[in-house]
Amino acid sequence: MDEIIVIRAADPDGSIFKAIVNALKDKRTEAVHVADTVSSVLRVGELEIHHEYRWVMMAGREVRLNHGEYAMLYCMASSPGQVFSRAQLYAAAWGEEYLHGSTSVENIIWRLRKSWSPIQGTRSTLKL
């Protein structure tokens, strides 16, 4: 029998989410929808993230992203100005502990920068 668990809570530091993920570690799980209850559109400068639809616009143009790219971008855009560690970005994308020596985070940051470069008038502020 399949079970559906719906959790709705304010979790600014992510501790509730991490506890739930750890509790469900050995079970087949899927996060279907995580949304801000105030607004489904996150705006940072010319970046718009329509979280409900996983749709990203930059300077009025759609930017297509894979799961990891989207998850990391959403994580960073949710807290502008915050500095994230590789481990935090890795966890945002894959929900797992960072594997030291992995270049997955760097590769995704490179792809995000590359996807923005054809858009005139935008600046990349993604730094490692």
Solvent accessible surface area in square Angstrom, and as a share of the most:
residue,aa,sasa,rsa
1,M,226,1.01
2,D,115,0.60
3,E,142,0.64
4,I,156,0.79
5,I,108,0.55
6,V,129,0.74
7,I,90,0.46
8,R,192,0.70
9,A,62,0.48
10,A,92,0.71
11,D,41,0.21
12,P,136,0.86
13,D,105,0.54
14,G,21,0.20
15,S,58,0.38
16,I,73,0.37
17,F,98,0.41
18,K,118,0.50
19,A,60,0.47
20,I,45,0.23
21,V,50,0.29
22,N,94,0.48
23,A,79,0.61
24,L,46,0.23
25,K,149,0.63
26,D,144,0.75
27,K,132,0.56
28,R,207,0.76
29,T,78,0.46
30,E,135,0.61
31,A,76,0.59
32,V,129,0.74
33,H,107,0.48
34,V,91,0.53
35,A,45,0.35
36,D,77,0.40
37,T,91,0.53
38,V,137,0.79
39,S,53,0.34
40,S,46,0.30
41,V,33,0.19
42,L,45,0.22
43,R,151,0.55
44,V,51,0.29
45,G,79,0.76
46,E,99,0.44
47,L,11,0.06
48,E,51,0.23
49,I,0,0.00
50,H,30,0.13
51,H,25,0.11
52,E,90,0.40
53,Y,162,0.61
54,R,109,0.40
55,W,101,0.35
56,V,3,0.02
57,M,33,0.15
58,M,14,0.06
59,A,37,0.29
60,G,59,0.57
61,R,130,0.47
62,E,86,0.39
63,V,11,0.06
64,R,201,0.73
65,L,30,0.15
66,N,72,0.37
67,H,110,0.49
68,G,6,0.05
69,E,15,0.07
70,Y,9,0.04
71,A,16,0.12
72,M,0,0.00
73,L,4,0.02
74,Y,45,0.17
75,C,30,0.18
76,M,29,0.13
77,A,7,0.05
78,S,55,0.35
79,S,40,0.26
80,P,90,0.56
81,G,83,0.80
82,Q,91,0.40
83,V,135,0.77
84,F,38,0.16
85,S,57,0.36
86,R,100,0.37
87,A,46,0.36
88,Q,85,0.38
89,L,6,0.03
90,Y,16,0.06
91,A,38,0.30
92,A,40,0.31
93,A,2,0.02
94,W,98,0.35
95,G,38,0.37
96,E,102,0.46
97,E,153,0.68
98,Y,24,0.09
99,L,111,0.55
100,H,167,0.75
101,G,73,0.70
102,S,27,0.17
103,T,82,0.48
104,S,37,0.24
105,V,0,0.00
106,E,47,0.21
107,N,73,0.37
108,I,3,0.02
109,I,4,0.02
110,W,147,0.52
111,R,85,0.31
112,L,0,0.00
113,R,81,0.30
114,K,118,0.50
115,S,36,0.23
116,W,16,0.05
117,S,84,0.54
118,P,84,0.53
119,I,11,0.06
120,Q,157,0.70
121,G,76,0.73
122,T,30,0.18
123,R,199,0.73
124,S,55,0.35
125,T,93,0.54
126,L,19,0.09
127,K,169,0.72
128,L,106,0.53
